[in-house]
Amino acid sequence: MAHDVTIIGSGPAGVSAAWPLVRAGLKVLMLDQGRKADVPRSLQGTFRTILQNREDQQWREFLGDDFAGVGDERHTTPKMKVPQFRYVQRGFEDVYSLSANGLRPTGSLAAGGLSNMWGAGAFCYNDDDLSAFPVNVGDLMPSYRAVAERIGISGVLEDDIAPFLGDVPLQDPLPLCENAQRLLERYNQRRHVVNKLEFVMGRTRNAVITKDQPDRQACALDNMCLWGCSRGAIYSAAQELESLSQLPNFTFQRGAFVQRIVPQADHSYHIECKDVDDDASTGFIVKSERICLAAGTIGSTILAMDALNILDAPMPILSHPAMAFAFVLPGRIGRPEADKAFALGQLAYRLGEPLTPEHHAFGILFSAEGLLASELATYMPLSRPAAAKTIKALLPAMILANCYVPGIYSNSSIKISRKSVDRRAVLQGGVSHLFEARFNDIKKTLARAMWKMGAYMIPGGAKLAELGSDGHYAGSIPMTKEDRPLTSTPEGEIRGLPNIHTVDGAALTQLSGKHPTFTIMANADRISHRMARRLREI
Ligand SMILES: Cc1cc2nc3c(=O)[nH]c(=O)nc-3n(C[C@H](O)[C@H](O)[C@H](O)COP(=O)(O)OP(=O)(O)OC[C@H]3O[C@@H](n4cnc5c(N)ncnc54)[C@H](O)[C@@H]3O)c2cc1C
């Protein structure tokens, strides 16, 4: 079959680009290394009952055969230590010959990409968040809505934070854990006091379904979210590959890691692929006239820089400076832990004026009850054994927060170089000199706001997260109106590479404080709708 469009990558961006093209009747080929999970989850039941049953071998699933689940002092999201998710990122740095200083190079070779292990927080950018973009909310809103309908997002449209998170179709919210419920009640009673600190809070939004779909079951509140949802309630792009693959004009080709895109004299491209999991693979070429780059920000940027011959020049890439905080609600210390609960985001908050995007910070509050005590020990200024004992009593009383500031606080770059045919890539991580002051300011204000709602920051309970470990990379081939090197048009078309559109995080012009994936998906949907319209007219 001759394909109209080739999509490189099957993560949230790739599948979001695929749907409008396939629905318009165009023939779509999707290339991906497409790794599958190699350690299936066998634990059944709720987190508490599993821990209480103390089956002989269950520790292997929680911690891994090599106990990697308790190791690693770096401050990353706990999902990074889950044994079942190791396949998602395995080998990514090797296949790109990628090295990194000062940040973690998060990327994937799995079918569905990083969404196999993401936290599922899904928020719209508003016009303030998009102030640097060549598109506005009006341009993105039809796509936000279409993506929300497709993937299922739970939450509410009427509370203080809701207007900041966007007006999209939502499923019923997940029930709040006891601590989040108490915080929200205190917030509603003391709103006039905490709002003076420019602190606004409400329920978060999760790409987690609360009503059954033909191919996915609603959340059963088993508190096992961290180890992957056995019911498919948490959205992953891998789920959509099955429905796309049932359509006759869509082909998903696994074992197709794209090594290079080579422009041809006839204005087409040779996409050089190889199965990097098969030592015998000698590689093959796919010829294509139109490409959507959705290999994840880092992968897409390396492929684009290579095709454009941008060598030995560090180019900007946005990473998301982030923090993590631990709080305790004293009245809940020593209380029994809940058996049935949801273990991802509970509440969302904004700090700072919304009209000054460079100033605002955004974060999610989580229950601690779906975590192993060893995970929380890093927050305690105690030895690990002492911390683990203390945490047992504190766990039911704890609430954890992450916090992101916009990408303007990031100061990271990516560079590629070539020695004969070998290509190397280097990521250099850094933050703006203003970030440390911003972190201290956020820590102080958040601690005060939470204190006014009856929650106390644990001593030593404020940490800087390891840069890049959240996978929020963006802005390396930004959509701009003006013609600059390594930028794309408002339609994501890379300048210098006609008919190659970047549809993943690389195309975002700026990172706001909000998690970016929902905006990446909406932008991919928007770009491919336009592409489909144009191709239908030809
Ligand atoms: C632990 C964790 C938690 C997160 N939580 C959230 C959250 O709560 N909210 C949020 O908004 N974001 C979150 N993220 C970020 C989110 O996962 C990413 O923004 C999102 O997955 C990006 O989608 P993508 O399709 O652009 O890239 P990816 O998900 O990285 O997918 C890229 C795809 O391209 C394929 N690929 C790569 N290179 C090639 C190549 N050369 N040839 C062929 N195929 C290739 C890969 O196999 C993969 O399928 C989280 C990330 C992590 C790691």
The ligand as an ORCA input file, in Angstrom:
! r2SCAN-3c Opt
* xyz 0 1
  C       6.725      9.079     35.097
  C       6.083     10.040     34.153
  C       4.886     10.667     34.515
  C       4.282     11.574     33.628
  N       3.118     12.160     34.002
  C       2.536     13.060     33.185
  C       1.311     13.684     33.553
  O       0.732     13.404     34.599
  N       0.778     14.601     32.700
  C       1.402     14.951     31.538
  O       0.898     15.826     30.836
  N       2.549     14.338     31.148
  C       3.125     13.411     31.944
  N       4.274     12.787     31.549
  C       4.865     13.125     30.246
  C       4.197     12.334     29.122
  O       4.377     10.960     29.313
  C       4.779     12.767     27.782
  O       4.565     14.167     27.636
  C       4.088     12.083     26.616
  O       4.185     10.690     26.694
  C       4.713     12.569     25.304
  O       4.052     11.926     24.241
  P       4.794     11.745     22.833
  O       3.901     10.943     21.987
  O       5.225     13.062     22.353
  O       6.152     10.960     23.172
  P       6.404      9.533     23.805
  O       5.365      9.182     24.779
  O       7.819      9.554     24.255
  O       6.270      8.537     22.570
  C       7.249      8.520     21.549
  C       7.025      7.300     20.665
  O       7.961      7.334     19.599
  C       8.641      6.090     19.493
  N       9.982      6.389     18.990
  C      10.982      7.066     19.595
  N      12.018      7.204     18.763
  C      11.668      6.582     17.607
  C      12.333      6.384     16.360
  N      13.532      6.914     16.109
  N      11.701      5.662     15.411
  C      10.453      5.146     15.603
  N       9.777      5.340     16.758
  C      10.386      6.051     17.748
  C       8.611      5.501     20.873
  O       8.704      4.076     20.838
  C       7.247      5.973     21.379
  O       6.226      5.088     20.995
  C       4.890     11.859     32.383
  C       6.078     11.211     32.012
  C       6.673     10.308     32.882
  C       7.944      9.631     32.473
*
